[in-house]
C-alpha cells in the first residue's frame, strides 16, 4: 500500500513469512501444510519513506512495523528513520 504524506510517499508492506531468508516465496511450497501455517507471520512490515524528485525516487528512511502515520502526524527526522541493513 502506498500513500502520500507531506512531500513523501509512504509504502506499507505485509510480511507473510518473516523468518524465510529467500529471494522468493517458492521455498514455502516445499514445506508441509502444517509447517506453512506454523511459520506464517501475517503482519505489517516496516513502512518505507520515499522521496520524490521529478521522475526519481529515493529511500528517505524506514519506520517501524505498524507505524502508519496519519495525514497530520509528524514524521521523525530522516536521521531517526534511516534505512536498516537487512
C-alpha positions as CSV (number, residue, x, y, z in Angstrom):
1,X,0.0,0.0,0.0
2,X,1.4,3.4,-0.9
3,X,0.0,6.7,0.3
4,X,1.1,10.4,0.3
5,X,2.4,12.0,3.4
6,X,3.5,15.6,3.0
7,X,6.3,15.6,0.4
8,X,6.9,11.9,0.6
9,X,5.3,8.6,-0.3
10,X,4.9,6.0,2.5
11,X,5.0,2.4,1.4
12,X,3.5,-0.2,3.8
13,X,4.3,-3.8,3.2
14,X,2.9,-7.1,4.6
15,X,5.1,-9.9,5.9
16,X,3.9,-13.4,5.0
17,X,6.9,-15.4,6.3
18,X,9.3,-13.2,8.2
19,X,11.8,-16.0,9.0
20,X,12.3,-17.3,5.5
21,X,15.5,-15.8,4.0
22,X,15.0,-16.5,0.3
23,X,14.6,-14.3,-2.8
24,X,11.1,-15.6,-3.4
25,X,8.4,-17.5,-1.6
26,X,8.7,-20.5,-3.8
27,X,10.5,-22.3,-0.9
28,X,7.2,-22.2,1.0
29,X,5.7,-24.7,-1.3
30,X,8.3,-27.2,-0.2
31,X,7.0,-27.0,3.4
32,X,4.2,-29.2,4.6
33,X,0.8,-27.5,5.0
34,X,1.2,-27.7,8.8
35,X,4.6,-26.1,8.7
36,X,3.4,-23.3,6.4
37,X,0.6,-22.5,8.9
38,X,3.0,-22.6,11.8
39,X,5.6,-20.3,10.2
40,X,3.1,-17.8,8.7
41,X,3.7,-14.4,10.2
42,X,0.8,-12.4,8.7
43,X,1.7,-9.0,10.0
44,X,2.5,-5.5,8.7
45,X,6.1,-4.9,7.8
46,X,8.2,-1.7,8.1
47,X,7.0,1.4,6.4
48,X,9.4,2.8,3.8
49,X,9.7,6.5,3.3
50,X,10.2,7.5,-0.4
51,X,11.3,11.0,-1.5
52,X,10.2,12.2,-4.9
53,X,12.2,14.5,-7.2
54,X,10.7,14.6,-10.7
55,X,11.0,11.1,-12.1
56,X,13.4,10.0,-9.4
57,X,12.6,8.4,-6.1
58,X,15.0,7.9,-3.1
59,X,14.7,6.0,0.1
60,X,14.5,8.6,2.9
61,X,14.2,6.2,5.8
62,X,12.4,3.2,7.4
63,X,9.7,3.4,10.0
64,X,8.9,0.6,12.5
65,X,6.5,-2.2,11.8
66,X,2.9,-1.0,12.2
67,X,4.0,2.7,12.1
68,X,1.3,4.2,9.8
69,X,1.3,8.0,10.3
70,X,-1.9,9.8,9.6
71,X,-2.0,12.9,7.3
72,X,-1.2,15.3,10.1
73,X,1.1,13.1,12.1
74,X,4.7,14.4,12.1
75,X,7.4,12.1,10.7
76,X,10.7,11.6,12.6
77,X,13.7,13.3,11.1
78,X,15.2,11.3,8.3
79,X,18.3,10.7,10.6
80,X,15.9,9.0,13.1
81,X,14.5,6.7,10.4
82,X,17.5,5.7,8.4
83,X,17.3,2.5,6.2
84,X,18.2,-0.5,8.2
85,X,20.7,-3.2,6.9
86,X,18.8,-6.4,6.5
